[in-house]
Amino acid sequence: MAQRDRRRVVVIATGGTIASRSSDSGARAQDTGEQLLEQSGLEDSELDLESQDIAVTNSFNFDLGDLVAICSAVAHATSREDVHGVVVTHGTDTMEETLAILALTHRGETPVVLTGAQRSPDQADSDGPRNLRDAVRTAASDSARGRGVMLVFGGAIHAAWGTSKQQTLAMQPFEHRSGGVIGRMYGHAPYFFSTPEAPGQRQLQLPSEGFARLRVDCILSYPGADGALLEASLAAGAQGAVIAAHGAGNPGKHLVHAIEHAVEAGMLIAVGSRASAGAVAPIYGGGGAVDAVAAGAHLLGDIPVTQARILLALLVDQGTVEQARAALDEWTTPFRDLT
Ligand SMILES: NC(=O)C[C@H](N)C(=O)O
């Protein structure tokens, strides 16, 4: 096939287990995008493959600056007319944050497909080459066009928004908080059977340079939790915080007091759940979600706390605290009456 007829897919490599090699001091990311493509068995395919290296790191070391770098590389690749699809290889530990920032900011028809691995390429049963082949074929397919950002992993196609790592070692570690995948790989081709209700029109601007310096913290509720960690977050200069509250979004009375104080001090506060699935809802008073809302917090419905943190950071990045508060209010309106 002539070079000009072959579909071009850009593979942006960032590290993770898919790029890791074992050593006496533990596994570490080291393979480049080009090496991943060599191992994938896609070399002789009818696709025109190009690789870029953004980082060679395990994703548990990423900070907001790394997300900015990934976002701008993806935005640049998707703006190119010669590019049919984009793949990002990434560690699974913080895949959900990168899925979130890309889902919230991606524009246009070019599909963006993230993937990774649970077993490194020096293990006999590594899932990396297969996942990468599936991701590249999805990015190159007609059926993925206009579907935005997605995660192809373990033969499943997941929505970007709402999906998080739920299993530490399983070969399918990802799940949506409300359940379900949007498609599956059948043979070499992606088959989509549902369309997620994505952030849609609520798309946000790409992160600014200052995004990397923002501070949005996550605070966990637990029996005996007081407001000390949220107070410390405020004192450290955080612009916002996401509370991983008990059950359906109940922070507990001490944390509710701290939320009230933090909101008065200008922090953006959102409440999700430390439970692994489902939505939060205003059901309980006496330290529950009803009181958290009265204290000025926003309930996150089924948005995972890790992804909500990225949403808050983008909102703070793009306007004043008041504008961010109004935008978060709009974002969380559909979840207000979930009881
Ligand atoms: N499976 C993985 O990719 C985990 C890995 N350690 C990471 O970079 O997140």
The ligand as a MOL file (V3000), in Angstrom:
LIG
                    3D

  0  0  0     0  0            999 V3000
M  V30 BEGIN CTAB
M  V30 COUNTS 9 8 0 0 0
M  V30 BEGIN ATOM
M  V30 1 N 0.2640 -1.2920 35.8330 0
M  V30 2 C 0.8840 -0.1210 35.8910 0
M  V30 3 O 1.1250 0.5050 34.9070 0
M  V30 4 C 1.2350 0.3750 37.2330 0
M  V30 5 C 2.4820 1.1780 37.1010 0
M  V30 6 N 3.3290 0.9840 38.1490 0
M  V30 7 C 2.1960 2.6350 36.7860 0
M  V30 8 O 3.0440 3.2600 36.2110 0
M  V30 9 O 1.1710 3.1770 37.0770 0
M  V30 END ATOM
M  V30 BEGIN BOND
M  V30 1 1 1 2
M  V30 2 2 2 3
M  V30 3 1 2 4
M  V30 4 1 4 5
M  V30 5 1 5 6
M  V30 6 1 5 7
M  V30 7 2 7 8
M  V30 8 1 7 9
M  V30 END BOND
M  V30 END CTAB
M  END
